[in-house]
């Protein structure tokens, strides 16, 4: 979570990363909820996986659809959980020497 930007758009959960970092007393409870979601993904709250998609103009004529690219903004709680999982997978692969040098 340390790499996350403190005041980025919070998404549907309306939780700024700053508050996730600042209120360390909540980390134990958040961890319990993350573990529960991993154990039973079907119980993931709908708000956690709901994102908002925006079309971002790249360049050129603004009236052409192909000149836009979609970007999905997910909740900070979802991004935090997937970031933790990705870090643990990466660490495990490095410890087991399972990741080819080309993929590092």
N, C-alpha and C positions, 0 to 999 in steps of 0.2 A: 504494500500500500504506500510505501514511502515515495515511489516514483509518480504516483498519481498527483494531478494538479489539484490543489486545495479548493479552488473556487470554480471549477468547471461546471457546466450545466448538469444539474442533478438528475434529470430524467423524471420518470413517473414517480419514483420513490421520494423525490423532493429532499434528498439527503445530500448535503455537500460533503466532499471528501474530508474537508477540514474537521467536521464534527466527528466523523468516524475515527480520525486520528486523535483528536483532542480528548474524547471521552473514553479513556482506556478502561474504565470500569465496565463499559458495555462489551468489551472484546470477548470476555468469557461467554456471555449470553449469545453474542453473534456467532461465535464458534460453535456453540451447541446447535443453533439453528442451521448453520451451514452443514454440519455433520448429519443432521436429520434429513436435509434435502438430498445429500449424497446417498444416504441409505434408502430413501424413498422419494425418488424424483417426482413421482406423480403428485406428491403433496407440496410441490413448489408453489408458493403464492403466485397468482396470475400477474399481480402488479410487478413482480420481480423480473419477469421475462418479457413484459410488454415494452416495446420500443416505439420511438417516433422516428419516422423516415423523412428526410428532407432531400430535395433535389438541389444540388449545388452547381451553379453555372461555372463551366470550365473556361471557355473563351469563345470568341467568334460571335455569330448571330444568336441573339438570345431567344429568337422564336423557333429555333430548331431543337427538337427533343434530344438528339444525339450530342448536343453541346452541354448536357447536364449529366452529372453523376449522382447516384443515390448515396446517402450516408445515413446509417441507422444510429440513433442515440439510445443506448440501453441504460438501465438504472445503474447507479454507482455500486449498489449492493451486488448486482449480478456481475459487473466487471471486477469487483473485488474478489468474489468467490472464484470466478474463472481464472483470475490472475494467480491466486493462491494455488489452485490445482495445476496450472501450467508450470509454475515454479517448482512444485514438488515433483512433477513428472520429469522436468529437465534435470533436477538434482539427482533423481533416481537413475536416469539414463547415463549421466556423467559418472556417478559412483560405480555403476555396473559396466562402464566402458561400452555401452550399447549404441552410442551415437557416433556415426562416422564423422570424420573430420570435416567433410564437405558440408555437413549439416549444422555445424557449430556456429 
